[in-house]
Amino acid sequence: MSGQHSSSETAVRVRRLEERLIGAGLTSDDELDGIIGRLLAGASPANGARVVARAWVDPAYRERLLADANAALEELGLSMSTGPQPQRFTVVANTPDTHNVLVCTLCSCYPIALLGPSPSWYKSEAYRSRVVREPRAVLSEFGLDLPEGTGIVVHDTSAESRHMVLPMRPDGTDGLDEDRLAALVTREGLIGTAAV
Amino acid sequence: MAEPRFAVGDRVRALPVDPPHHTRVPRYARGQVGEVVEVQGSWPLADDRARGFTDPRVEPVYTVRFPAAALWGAADGHWVQVELWESYLEGER
């Protein structure tokens, strides 16, 4: 994206790569800006939080979400088709027996349309290499100490699907409406490094 | 686009490959045995796309669940699910 990078080393490298691609006639600044703009327009963890809150209040919606998440998103006016190619989307539900956590060990695949740009730690080598190997310790460092009996499933996003975690609804939230429930949901909860 | 060779519940082994080009078999899964837990439909093979092939192979992609103990030794008793194209896999009795 032209002229919008900071001066970090990565940004300089990305810009050099863009210039080579543009020089070779493979793309243009306008095309790249358009792709990134469409991808990021409205991309925010608030989208994921809305989906979670709806699933908490509406068991039938929860079932549809777990069965076909792409279709369930459309019901809320959301989509995983804003990037260069439509992405298959799945939602994995935490239960008292099983906790889910997401990673992309090969690079940094992430459901940007639903969660916005990924946090820097998600792209760090430390997170990517450790969470597949010692998730309990990594989650504990995030402040999430799971009960001994809770199993952990680590989802390595290595192909063309993207995932989101459906956290368990916290106790004591019976009286809250959908908007207030959505406000409880954090980006980390949707990745699986927090309980909610 | 072929019918999937594997079904949910099948045991499969990720091939112990080390190709000189981009691939999406994480190194830690190579040679390891897991169980198919989902068939994701068919997608263009990332290896072919990365090499700029205009007509990449389109293959079924499977979610394969590996026990962490097999990948890392004792570990945390957890599971790691990896998404693998069909040509990365062979059947395992």
Interface residues (C-beta under 8 A of the other chain):
Chain A: R88 T105 L106 V132 R133 E134 P135 R136 A137 G151 I152 V153 V154 H155 D156 T157 S158 A159 E160 S161
Chain B: R24 V25 P26 Y28 Q40 G41 W43 A46 V61 T63 R65 A68 L71 W72 A75 D76 G77 H78 W79 V80 Q81 V82 E83 L84 W85
